[in-house]
Amino acid sequence: MTNSYKAVKLTDKVYWVGAVDWTIRDFHGYTTRRGSTYNAYLILADKITLVDTVKAPFREELVSRIASVVNPRDIQVIVSNHAEMDHTGCLPEMIRMIEPEQVVASAMGVKTLGEIFNRDQKITAVKDGEQLSLGNMTLRFMETRMLHWPDSMFSYLPEAEILFSQDAFGMHLATAERFDDEIDPAILDYEGATYFANIILPYAPLVTKLLARVGAAGLSIKYIAPDHGPIWRRDIGGVIGRYGRWAAQQPTMKAVVVYGTMWHSTEHMARAITEGLTAGGATVRCMSMDAFHRSDVAYEILDAGALVVGSATLNNNMLPQIADVITYLKGLRPVNLIGAAFGSYGWSGEAPGHIADILKEMKIESVSPPLKVQHVPREDDLQSCFYLGEDIARQLKKNKEAA
Ligand code: FEO
């Protein structure tokens, strides 16, 4: 057993004891170019308490960091705020090793952990609003169902004014620094938004409600301690405000043009649409799916007002890289978008129609019928693409003014 990993102090009584995963690059389809952390926290109350654990391969790191402060077997309470395996992979082993007095989770957490680990974990269900005495300190629980699993909950430690927020307010970012004020704010903005877009976005309406509940509860928060990435302590109001803005997805003057091309014809169309959008006053991201990852597109969609998707037709269908990204985006359920479909074709040309059907299922209002060009776009075809871009920009402006 290694003893080279050390705990990091938040306050005199609370320590970070998680793990840094410098190498992970894929999180179920979301590319994590800067790695991640699995955060766990140790509360030195009368009843020593561990909040969350880490992914199974990182158990030694967790135990080493705990052991730098206390004997792990002195832990009396384990709280599982979220059952997903990046936070519970080593929970059964930790329970076996520590034999704590009590392990607690939400009612759905108890059910989910039972299903995942297929054994009786002797876990106690805690209710929304319930408090657990740790002797000289108290943990207060707040259910956050579907943010982003049914079991998810927050724990609040009033004596240290810490909100343990599991995945919420997190990001995939491996760093040696543990606090937000030690890291480049531009990296925090980018990775925070990327995480929200790829993980939290489907549940954005619940975020809005949750933030209202947190506000109404009147919690005094000095630290937000999530399960991934840095601990927030610099500007808590700003962190919460940014989540509110991302969740609201207000219409903007930004368009994302996503395309897949075979012989550059659809690419020429994409670029002409981009020119039209720009001429109409929109900000544009023009993204070939041969050059970008689906999670890059998700990031760009977060503050966009339009999604324009093009594909060449291959074997009566859209290109596989477009099927990939559009399936992914559909699952993320972005709102307040307008859009259009386009693409070149040789003889049948089904792809733009298929894309338009999916945009409709996504409740994206179409600015025009699918725009199709046979083989290679001529000057008048490119002019039509340019006009489409201008039309979308005009509609974006109207939507922004109406919001
Ligand atoms: Fe970080 Fe939903 O697990």
Residues whose N, C-alpha, C, O or C-beta is under 5 A from the ligand:
A	BS01	FEO	E84 D86 D167
